[in-house]
Amino acid sequence: AASTRYEAESATISQGSVAANHTGYSGTGFVDYTNVTGSYVQWSVSVAGAGSAGLVLRYANGTSVNRPMDISVNGTVVSAGKAFNGTGSWDTWADGTLTVTLNAGANTIRATATTANGGPNVDHLTVTTQTGAGPAVP
Ligand code: GCU
C-alpha cells in the first residue's frame, strides 16, 4: 500500500478559510470551515489504477457537538453525514476514516458540512491505495 497526504490548505475551498491559530496541524495550516451548511473542501486525487482506497481525514472539533459532513467521490456521496465528533479541543486532532473506490487517474473527493455549524477544522486527507492499485500520484 502507498499513502499520500493532501493538505487541506492546498485544496479547493468553498466557504472556508486557511487558518493557523491552533497547534498540531501538518503543513502550513488547516481549513476553518465557515459555520454554514454546504461549506466544503475538495481535493483532486490521482491514482495509477482503479480500486479500493483508504481515506483518513485529519480533523479537530473543539466543541462537544458533532460536525457531520457528506463525503463524496467524483460527485457521488459515499458517506452521508459522516460524524466528526468533538476531539476535546481545537488543538487536538483525530482521524475520520472510510474506504472508497477510486478511478484510475483523476478523482475528486469532497467533504461538505451538513449543518449550520459548518465542518470541523480539517488538516489534511491521506489516501492509501491497496496493493495492486499502484501508488497515489500527488
Ligand atoms: C473557533 C475556533 C475555530 C473554529 C470555530 C468553529 O472560532 O477558533 O478554529 O473553526 O470555532 O466553531 O468552527
Backbone and ligand atoms as CSV (ligand in chain L), in Angstrom:
chain,resi,resn,atom,element,x,y,z
A,1,ALA,N,N,0.857,-1.200,0.000
A,1,ALA,CA,C,0.000,0.000,0.000
A,1,ALA,C,C,0.884,1.237,0.000
A,2,ALA,N,N,0.396,2.286,-0.619
A,2,ALA,CA,C,1.132,3.547,-0.681
A,2,ALA,C,C,0.226,4.680,-0.227
A,3,SER,N,N,0.755,5.533,0.620
A,3,SER,CA,C,-0.049,6.633,1.161
A,3,SER,C,C,0.466,7.982,0.680
A,4,THR,N,N,-0.460,8.858,0.377
A,4,THR,CA,C,-0.115,10.228,0.007
A,4,THR,C,C,-0.967,11.181,0.825
A,5,ARG,N,N,-0.327,12.201,1.351
A,5,ARG,CA,C,-1.034,13.206,2.147
A,5,ARG,C,C,-1.335,14.410,1.280
A,6,TYR,N,N,-2.573,14.874,1.368
A,6,TYR,CA,C,-3.024,16.066,0.641
A,6,TYR,C,C,-3.483,17.095,1.679
A,7,GLU,N,N,-2.764,18.183,1.767
A,7,GLU,CA,C,-3.116,19.202,2.759
A,7,GLU,C,C,-4.421,19.909,2.388
A,8,ALA,N,N,-5.234,20.190,3.392
A,8,ALA,CA,C,-6.496,20.902,3.141
A,8,ALA,C,C,-6.237,22.333,2.667
A,9,GLU,N,N,-5.182,22.935,3.194
A,9,GLU,CA,C,-4.912,24.336,2.831
A,9,GLU,C,C,-4.488,24.474,1.372
A,10,SER,N,N,-4.160,23.357,0.711
A,10,SER,CA,C,-3.799,23.374,-0.711
A,10,SER,C,C,-4.950,22.923,-1.605
A,11,ALA,N,N,-6.068,22.580,-1.021
A,11,ALA,CA,C,-7.211,22.053,-1.779
A,11,ALA,C,C,-8.115,23.205,-2.228
A,12,THR,N,N,-9.202,22.845,-2.915
A,12,THR,CA,C,-10.216,23.831,-3.292
A,12,THR,C,C,-11.142,24.031,-2.098
A,13,ILE,N,N,-11.321,25.280,-1.709
A,13,ILE,CA,C,-12.095,25.598,-0.506
A,13,ILE,C,C,-13.290,26.453,-0.905
A,14,SER,N,N,-14.487,26.013,-0.499
A,14,SER,CA,C,-15.687,26.821,-0.697
A,14,SER,C,C,-16.279,27.139,0.662
A,15,GLN,N,N,-16.374,28.388,0.980
A,15,GLN,CA,C,-16.895,28.842,2.274
A,15,GLN,C,C,-16.047,28.291,3.422
A,16,GLY,N,N,-14.799,28.656,3.390
A,16,GLY,CA,C,-13.874,28.303,4.451
A,16,GLY,C,C,-12.624,29.126,4.251
A,17,SER,N,N,-11.745,29.112,5.242
A,17,SER,CA,C,-10.514,29.874,5.099
A,17,SER,C,C,-9.356,29.095,5.698
A,18,VAL,N,N,-8.174,29.376,5.196
A,18,VAL,CA,C,-6.976,28.750,5.743
A,18,VAL,C,C,-6.623,29.480,7.039
A,19,ALA,N,N,-6.388,28.715,8.068
A,19,ALA,CA,C,-6.060,29.283,9.378
A,19,ALA,C,C,-4.880,28.529,9.980
A,20,ALA,N,N,-4.275,29.144,10.977
A,20,ALA,CA,C,-3.152,28.505,11.675
A,20,ALA,C,C,-3.163,28.903,13.153
A,21,ASN,N,N,-4.347,29.214,13.649
A,21,ASN,CA,C,-4.461,29.738,15.015
A,21,ASN,C,C,-4.662,28.658,16.076
A,22,HIS,N,N,-4.389,27.405,15.704
A,22,HIS,CA,C,-4.371,26.317,16.676
A,22,HIS,C,C,-3.158,25.459,16.367
A,23,THR,N,N,-2.698,24.667,17.327
A,23,THR,CA,C,-1.472,23.896,17.140
A,23,THR,C,C,-1.765,22.484,16.653
A,24,GLY,N,N,-0.714,21.826,16.177
A,24,GLY,CA,C,-0.779,20.396,15.913
A,24,GLY,C,C,-1.097,20.007,14.491
A,25,TYR,N,N,-1.202,20.984,13.603
A,25,TYR,CA,C,-1.524,20.679,12.206
A,25,TYR,C,C,-0.265,20.342,11.413
A,26,SER,N,N,-0.465,19.679,10.281
A,26,SER,CA,C,0.629,19.445,9.336
A,26,SER,C,C,0.602,20.544,8.277
A,27,GLY,N,N,1.681,20.669,7.553
A,27,GLY,CA,C,1.763,21.677,6.511
A,27,GLY,C,C,1.799,23.077,7.104
A,28,THR,N,N,1.123,24.012,6.441
A,28,THR,CA,C,1.201,25.414,6.863
A,28,THR,C,C,-0.069,25.882,7.574
A,29,GLY,N,N,-1.038,25.006,7.738
A,29,GLY,CA,C,-2.264,25.392,8.416
A,29,GLY,C,C,-3.346,24.356,8.207
A,30,PHE,N,N,-4.560,24.799,8.361
A,30,PHE,CA,C,-5.722,23.911,8.218
A,30,PHE,C,C,-6.860,24.740,7.657
A,31,VAL,N,N,-7.950,24.079,7.320
A,31,VAL,CA,C,-9.125,24.818,6.848
A,31,VAL,C,C,-10.137,24.957,7.977
A,32,ASP,N,N,-10.505,26.193,8.212
A,32,ASP,CA,C,-11.581,26.551,9.135
A,32,ASP,C,C,-12.830,26.740,8.281
A,33,TYR,N,N,-13.719,25.748,8.322
A,33,TYR,CA,C,-14.977,25.838,7.568
A,33,TYR,C,C,-15.809,27.006,8.090
A,34,THR,N,N,-16.391,27.767,7.198
A,34,THR,CA,C,-17.375,28.755,7.610
A,34,THR,C,C,-18.545,28.024,8.262
A,35,ASN,N,N,-19.118,28.627,9.279
A,35,ASN,CA,C,-20.188,27.970,10.032
A,35,ASN,C,C,-21.516,28.070,9.270
A,36,VAL,N,N,-21.568,27.352,8.154
A,36,VAL,CA,C,-22.782,27.275,7.335
A,36,VAL,C,C,-22.902,25.872,6.739
A,37,THR,N,N,-24.126,25.472,6.456
A,37,THR,CA,C,-24.349,24.242,5.703
A,37,THR,C,C,-23.797,24.423,4.287
A,38,GLY,N,N,-23.105,23.443,3.784
A,38,GLY,CA,C,-22.635,23.475,2.399
A,38,GLY,C,C,-21.194,23.904,2.223
A,39,SER,N,N,-20.557,24.371,3.280
A,39,SER,CA,C,-19.135,24.700,3.161
A,39,SER,C,C,-18.361,23.407,2.883
A,40,TYR,N,N,-17.348,23.498,2.035
A,40,TYR,CA,C,-16.637,22.256,1.705
A,40,TYR,C,C,-15.159,22.463,1.377
A,41,VAL,N,N,-14.429,21.359,1.453
A,41,VAL,CA,C,-13.057,21.258,0.942
A,41,VAL,C,C,-13.068,20.140,-0.087
A,42,GLN,N,N,-12.460,20.386,-1.219
A,42,GLN,CA,C,-12.403,19.374,-2.282
A,42,GLN,C,C,-10.960,19.157,-2.727
A,43,TRP,N,N,-10.588,17.888,-2.733
A,43,TRP,CA,C,-9.245,17.509,-3.149
A,43,TRP,C,C,-9.282,16.831,-4.514
A,44,SER,N,N,-8.256,17.038,-5.271
A,44,SER,CA,C,-8.046,16.293,-6.506
A,44,SER,C,C,-6.980,15.240,-6.227
A,45,VAL,N,N,-7.373,13.994,-6.438
A,45,VAL,CA,C,-6.521,12.859,-6.083
A,45,VAL,C,C,-6.347,11.986,-7.320
A,46,SER,N,N,-5.112,11.760,-7.718
A,46,SER,CA,C,-4.864,10.883,-8.871
A,46,SER,C,C,-4.205,9.595,-8.420
A,47,VAL,N,N,-4.726,8.501,-8.908
A,47,VAL,CA,C,-4.142,7.200,-8.605
A,47,VAL,C,C,-3.870,6.463,-9.909
A,48,ALA,N,N,-2.896,5.590,-9.860
A,48,ALA,CA,C,-2.453,4.922,-11.082
A,48,ALA,C,C,-3.468,3.903,-11.581
A,49,GLY,N,N,-4.133,3.232,-10.632
A,49,GLY,CA,C,-5.056,2.187,-11.039
A,49,GLY,C,C,-6.355,2.272,-10.271
A,50,ALA,N,N,-7.453,1.797,-10.868
A,50,ALA,CA,C,-8.749,1.800,-10.193
A,50,ALA,C,C,-8.739,0.805,-9.042
A,51,GLY,N,N,-9.518,1.121,-8.020
A,51,GLY,CA,C,-9.648,0.174,-6.923
A,51,GLY,C,C,-9.951,0.832,-5.603
A,52,SER,N,N,-9.896,0.018,-4.576
A,52,SER,CA,C,-10.222,0.450,-3.229
A,52,SER,C,C,-9.108,1.313,-2.664
A,53,ALA,N,N,-9.500,2.342,-1.921
A,53,ALA,CA,C,-8.516,3.206,-1.269
A,53,ALA,C,C,-9.041,3.593,0.109
A,54,GLY,N,N,-8.125,3.694,1.045
A,54,GLY,CA,C,-8.486,4.147,2.385
A,54,GLY,C,C,-8.297,5.647,2.482
A,55,LEU,N,N,-9.303,6.324,3.040
A,55,LEU,CA,C,-9.202,7.759,3.267
A,55,LEU,C,C,-9.106,8.022,4.763
A,56,VAL,N,N,-8.237,8.952,5.132
A,56,VAL,CA,C,-8.175,9.433,6.509
A,56,VAL,C,C,-8.268,10.947,6.476
A,57,LEU,N,N,-9.304,11.487,7.107
A,57,LEU,CA,C,-9.456,12.935,7.237
A,57,LEU,C,C,-9.004,13.325,8.640
A,58,ARG,N,N,-7.945,14.134,8.700
A,58,ARG,CA,C,-7.435,14.593,9.993
A,58,ARG,C,C,-8.192,15.864,10.370
A,59,TYR,N,N,-8.828,15.860,11.513
A,59,TYR,CA,C,-9.700,16.977,11.862
A,59,TYR,C,C,-9.639,17.288,13.350
A,60,ALA,N,N,-10.091,18.487,13.690
A,60,ALA,CA,C,-10.271,18.879,15.091
A,60,ALA,C,C,-11.649,19.510,15.232
A,61,ASN,N,N,-12.280,19.214,16.349
A,61,ASN,CA,C,-13.578,19.804,16.679
A,61,ASN,C,C,-13.568,20.120,18.162
A,62,GLY,N,N,-13.351,21.378,18.486
A,62,GLY,CA,C,-13.220,21.799,19.881
A,62,GLY,C,C,-14.542,21.993,20.602
A,63,THR,N,N,-15.623,21.621,19.951
A,63,THR,CA,C,-16.931,21.684,20.611
A,63,THR,C,C,-17.330,20.280,21.044
A,64,SER,N,N,-18.461,20.193,21.722
A,64,SER,CA,C,-18.961,18.867,22.122
A,64,SER,C,C,-20.069,18.397,21.178
A,65,VAL,N,N,-20.244,19.144,20.085
A,65,VAL,CA,C,-21.317,18.832,19.136
A,65,VAL,C,C,-20.720,18.276,17.843
A,66,ASN,N,N,-21.247,17.155,17.386
A,66,ASN,CA,C,-20.841,16.567,16.110
A,66,ASN,C,C,-20.889,17.616,14.995
A,67,ARG,N,N,-19.906,17.575,14.086
A,67,ARG,CA,C,-19.899,18.444,12.898
A,67,ARG,C,C,-19.933,17.544,11.661
A,68,PRO,N,N,-21.075,16.923,11.366
A,68,PRO,CA,C,-21.129,15.934,10.287
A,68,PRO,C,C,-20.822,16.530,8.918
A,69,MET,N,N,-20.299,15.673,8.050
A,69,MET,CA,C,-20.031,16.083,6.664
A,69,MET,C,C,-20.409,14.932,5.735
A,70,ASP,N,N,-20.893,15.304,4.552
A,70,ASP,CA,C,-21.071,14.342,3.462
A,70,ASP,C,C,-19.719,14.174,2.771
A,71,ILE,N,N,-19.299,12.936,2.572
A,71,ILE,CA,C,-18.076,12.668,1.828
A,71,ILE,C,C,-18.482,12.170,0.450
A,72,SER,N,N,-18.027,12.872,-0.573
A,72,SER,CA,C,-18.368,12.435,-1.924
A,72,SER,C,C,-17.101,12.147,-2.725
A,73,VAL,N,N,-17.256,11.196,-3.632
A,73,VAL,CA,C,-16.180,10.824,-4.546
A,73,VAL,C,C,-16.719,10.986,-5.958
A,74,ASN,N,N,-16.084,11.820,-6.725
A,74,ASN,CA,C,-16.484,12.065,-8.123
A,74,ASN,C,C,-17.968,12.410,-8.227
A,75,GLY,N,N,-18.439,13.213,-7.260
A,75,GLY,CA,C,-19.791,13.741,-7.313
A,75,GLY,C,C,-20.866,12.880,-6.679
A,76,THR,N,N,-20.501,11.709,-6.201
A,76,THR,CA,C,-21.463,10.818,-5.550
A,76,THR,C,C,-21.167,10.747,-4.056
A,77,VAL,N,N,-22.191,10.994,-3.254
A,77,VAL,CA,C,-21.999,10.887,-1.805
A,77,VAL,C,C,-21.810,9.423,-1.429
A,78,VAL,N,N,-20.691,9.117,-0.835
A,78,VAL,CA,C,-20.402,7.737,-0.441
A,78,VAL,C,C,-20.527,7.544,1.072
A,79,SER,N,N,-20.556,8.647,1.814
A,79,SER,CA,C,-20.791,8.578,3.253
A,79,SER,C,C,-21.567,9.830,3.630
A,80,ALA,N,N,-22.870,9.653,3.886
A,80,ALA,CA,C,-23.751,10.795,4.156
A,80,ALA,C,C,-23.713,11.144,5.639
A,81,GLY,N,N,-23.452,12.391,5.921
A,81,GLY,CA,C,-23.473,12.846,7.308
A,81,GLY,C,C,-22.501,12.104,8.199
A,82,LYS,N,N,-21.337,11.832,7.655
A,82,LYS,CA,C,-20.316,11.138,8.459
A,82,LYS,C,C,-19.989,11.983,9.697
A,83,ALA,N,N,-19.940,11.338,10.851
A,83,ALA,CA,C,-19.736,12.064,12.111
A,83,ALA,C,C,-18.292,12.515,12.285
A,84,PHE,N,N,-18.143,13.760,12.706
A,84,PHE,CA,C,-16.845,14.274,13.145
A,84,PHE,C,C,-17.077,14.865,14.535
A,85,ASN,N,N,-17.009,13.977,15.502
A,85,ASN,CA,C,-17.364,14.336,16.871
A,85,ASN,C,C,-16.287,15.183,17.532
A,86,GLY,N,N,-16.622,15.744,18.662
A,86,GLY,CA,C,-15.683,16.578,19.396
A,86,GLY,C,C,-14.392,15.836,19.705
A,87,THR,N,N,-13.269,16.580,19.598
A,87,THR,CA,C,-11.960,15.992,19.887
A,87,THR,C,C,-11.402,16.503,21.222
A,88,GLY,N,N,-12.164,17.317,21.913
A,88,GLY,CA,C,-11.729,17.809,23.226
A,88,GLY,C,C,-11.192,19.218,23.196
A,89,SER,N,N,-10.553,19.589,22.079
A,89,SER,CA,C,-10.045,20.951,21.921
A,89,SER,C,C,-9.737,21.183,20.460
A,90,TRP,N,N,-9.604,22.450,20.099
A,90,TRP,CA,C,-9.254,22.782,18.710
A,90,TRP,C,C,-7.795,22.451,18.405
A,91,ASP,N,N,-7.005,22.132,19.442
A,91,ASP,CA,C,-5.594,21.753,19.249
A,91,ASP,C,C,-5.417,20.238,19.201
A,92,THR,N,N,-6.499,19.500,19.346
A,92,THR,CA,C,-6.443,18.030,19.383
A,92,THR,C,C,-7.069,17.472,18.118
A,93,TRP,N,N,-6.283,16.712,17.373
A,93,TRP,CA,C,-6.688,16.230,16.046
A,93,TRP,C,C,-6.984,14.745,16.109
A,94,ALA,N,N,-7.940,14.315,15.316
A,94,ALA,CA,C,-8.331,12.905,15.272
A,94,ALA,C,C,-8.538,12.501,13.815
A,95,ASP,N,N,-8.660,11.209,13.586
A,95,ASP,CA,C,-8.807,10.675,12.239
A,95,ASP,C,C,-10.238,10.228,11.977
A,96,GLY,N,N,-10.812,10.716,10.884
A,96,GLY,CA,C,-12.058,10.160,10.371
A,96,GLY,C,C,-11.706,9.271,9.192
A,97,THR,N,N,-12.122,8.012,9.216
A,97,THR,CA,C,-11.668,7.061,8.200
A,97,THR,C,C,-12.833,6.476,7.413
A,98,LEU,N,N,-12.578,6.180,6.175
A,98,LEU,CA,C,-13.523,5.414,5.367
A,98,LEU,C,C,-12.787,4.803,4.186
A,99,THR,N,N,-13.417,3.819,3.571
A,99,THR,CA,C,-12.855,3.166,2.394
A,99,THR,C,C,-13.729,3.501,1.200
A,100,VAL,N,N,-13.089,3.876,0.103
A,100,VAL,CA,C,-13.826,4.276,-1.099
A,100,VAL,C,C,-13.237,3.554,-2.305
A,101,THR,N,N,-13.915,3.690,-3.424
A,101,THR,CA,C,-13.403,3.167,-4.689
A,101,THR,C,C,-13.019,4.338,-5.574
A,102,LEU,N,N,-11.797,4.326,-6.060
A,102,LEU,CA,C,-11.312,5.406,-6.924
A,102,LEU,C,C,-11.133,4.896,-8.347
A,103,ASN,N,N,-11.274,5.822,-9.290
A,103,ASN,CA,C,-10.986,5.528,-10.695
A,103,ASN,C,C,-9.489,5.665,-10.947
A,104,ALA,N,N,-9.017,5.030,-11.986
A,104,ALA,CA,C,-7.655,5.300,-12.441
A,104,ALA,C,C,-7.607,6.740,-12.936
A,105,GLY,N,N,-6.532,7.428,-12.592
A,105,GLY,CA,C,-6.417,8.820,-12.989
A,105,GLY,C,C,-7.030,9.746,-11.951
A,106,ALA,N,N,-7.593,10.848,-12.430
A,106,ALA,CA,C,-8.044,11.900,-11.519
A,106,ALA,C,C,-9.372,11.560,-10.848
A,107,ASN,N,N,-9.475,11.924,-9.581
A,107,ASN,CA,C,-10.699,11.785,-8.797
A,107,ASN,C,C,-10.872,13.054,-7.969
A,108,THR,N,N,-12.129,13.385,-7.673
A,108,THR,CA,C,-12.376,14.469,-6.724
A,108,THR,C,C,-13.001,13.889,-5.471
A,109,ILE,N,N,-12.500,14.337,-4.343
A,109,ILE,CA,C,-13.020,13.926,-3.041
A,109,ILE,C,C,-13.423,15.198,-2.306
A,110,ARG,N,N,-14.693,15.263,-1.923
A,110,ARG,CA,C,-15.215,16.487,-1.304
A,110,ARG,C,C,-15.802,16.165,0.066
A,111,ALA,N,N,-15.541,17.024,1.034
A,111,ALA,CA,C,-16.107,16.900,2.382
A,111,ALA,C,C,-16.933,18.148,2.650
A,112,THR,N,N,-18.276,17.961,2.704
A,112,THR,CA,C,-19.227,19.072,2.764
A,112,THR,C,C,-19.979,19.080,4.083
A,113,ALA,N,N,-19.955,20.187,4.760
A,113,ALA,CA,C,-20.675,20.325,6.030
A,113,ALA,C,C,-22.176,20.208,5.802
A,114,THR,N,N,-22.852,19.496,6.683
A,114,THR,CA,C,-24.292,19.298,6.529
A,114,THR,C,C,-25.119,19.988,7.609
A,115,THR,N,N,-24.483,20.741,8.482
A,115,THR,CA,C,-25.238,21.511,9.474
A,115,THR,C,C,-24.757,22.957,9.468
A,116,ALA,N,N,-25.567,23.823,10.073
A,116,ALA,CA,C,-25.264,25.263,10.110
A,116,ALA,C,C,-24.006,25.573,10.924
A,117,ASN,N,N,-23.496,24.591,11.679
A,117,ASN,CA,C,-22.230,24.797,12.386
A,117,ASN,C,C,-21.030,24.706,11.456
A,118,GLY,N,N,-21.254,24.258,10.218
A,118,GLY,CA,C,-20.132,24.036,9.311
A,118,GLY,C,C,-19.375,22.781,9.686
A,119,GLY,N,N,-18.244,22.571,9.029
A,119,GLY,CA,C,-17.437,21.384,9.306
A,119,GLY,C,C,-16.543,21.593,10.509
A,120,PRO,N,N,-15.815,20.544,10.864
A,120,PRO,CA,C,-14.746,20.692,11.844
A,120,PRO,C,C,-13.596,21.453,11.184
A,121,ASN,N,N,-12.533,21.739,11.911
A,121,ASN,CA,C,-11.315,22.195,11.248
A,121,ASN,C,C,-10.662,20.970,10.613
A,122,VAL,N,N,-10.231,21.099,9.354
A,122,VAL,CA,C,-9.676,19.951,8.636
A,122,VAL,C,C,-8.225,20.237,8.268
A,123,ASP,N,N,-7.353,19.322,8.665
A,123,ASP,CA,C,-5.911,19.484,8.467
A,123,ASP,C,C,-5.450,18.896,7.136
A,124,HIS,N,N,-5.789,17.638,6.907
A,124,HIS,CA,C,-5.377,17.004,5.650
A,124,HIS,C,C,-6.176,15.737,5.383
A,125,LEU,N,N,-6.015,15.259,4.157
A,125,LEU,CA,C,-6.577,13.986,3.713
A,125,LEU,C,C,-5.410,13.076,3.360
A,126,THR,N,N,-5.435,11.864,3.880
A,126,THR,CA,C,-4.434,10.876,3.473
A,126,THR,C,C,-5.143,9.780,2.681
A,127,VAL,N,N,-4.594,9.462,1.525
A,127,VAL,CA,C,-5.159,8.435,0.648
A,127,VAL,C,C,-4.179,7.265,0.588
A,128,THR,N,N,-4.673,6.093,0.921
A,128,THR,CA,C,-3.831,4.891,0.879
A,128,THR,C,C,-4.422,3.924,-0.134
A,129,THR,N,N,-3.665,3.646,-1.176
A,129,THR,CA,C,-4.138,2.713,-2.196
A,129,THR,C,C,-3.765,1.294,-1.796
A,130,GLN,N,N,-4.545,0.373,-2.290
A,130,GLN,CA,C,-4.329,-1.032,-1.940
A,130,GLN,C,C,-3.272,-1.637,-2.862
A,131,THR,N,N,-2.725,-2.732,-2.422
A,131,THR,CA,C,-1.751,-3.455,-3.222
A,131,THR,C,C,-2.331,-3.768,-4.594
A,132,GLY,N,N,-1.583,-3.451,-5.614
A,132,GLY,CA,C,-2.047,-3.720,-6.959
A,132,GLY,C,C,-2.637,-2.510,-7.639
A,133,ALA,N,N,-3.076,-1.529,-6.840
A,133,ALA,CA,C,-3.669,-0.321,-7.417
A,133,ALA,C,C,-2.596,0.685,-7.820
A,134,GLY,N,N,-1.380,0.452,-7.364
A,134,GLY,CA,C,-0.298,1.377,-7.691
A,134,GLY,C,C,-0.303,2.544,-6.723
A,135,PRO,N,N,0.761,3.296,-6.726
A,135,PRO,CA,C,0.891,4.390,-5.772
A,135,PRO,C,C,-0.034,5.561,-6.123
A,136,ALA,N,N,-0.455,6.279,-5.092
A,136,ALA,CA,C,-1.135,7.544,-5.323
A,136,ALA,C,C,-0.126,8.524,-5.920
A,137,VAL,N,N,-0.546,9.290,-6.880
A,137,VAL,CA,C,0.334,10.244,-7.543
A,137,VAL,C,C,-0.065,11.651,-7.103
A,138,PRO,N,N,0.815,12.370,-6.437
A,138,PRO,CA,C,0.415,13.669,-5.931
A,138,PRO,C,C,0.120,14.665,-7.069
L,1,GCU,C1,C,-13.456,28.761,16.959
L,1,GCU,C2,C,-12.120,28.155,16.575
L,1,GCU,C3,C,-12.064,27.924,15.063
L,1,GCU,C4,C,-13.253,27.078,14.643
L,1,GCU,C5,C,-14.523,27.771,15.048
L,1,GCU,C6,C,-15.770,26.979,14.700
L,1,GCU,O1,O,-13.552,30.060,16.445
L,1,GCU,O2,O,-11.057,29.018,16.957
L,1,GCU,O3,O,-10.849,27.286,14.726
L,1,GCU,O4,O,-13.236,26.851,13.262
L,1,GCU,O5,O,-14.531,27.988,16.450
L,1,GCU,O6,O,-16.660,26.900,15.527
L,1,GCU,O7,O,-15.856,26.449,13.600
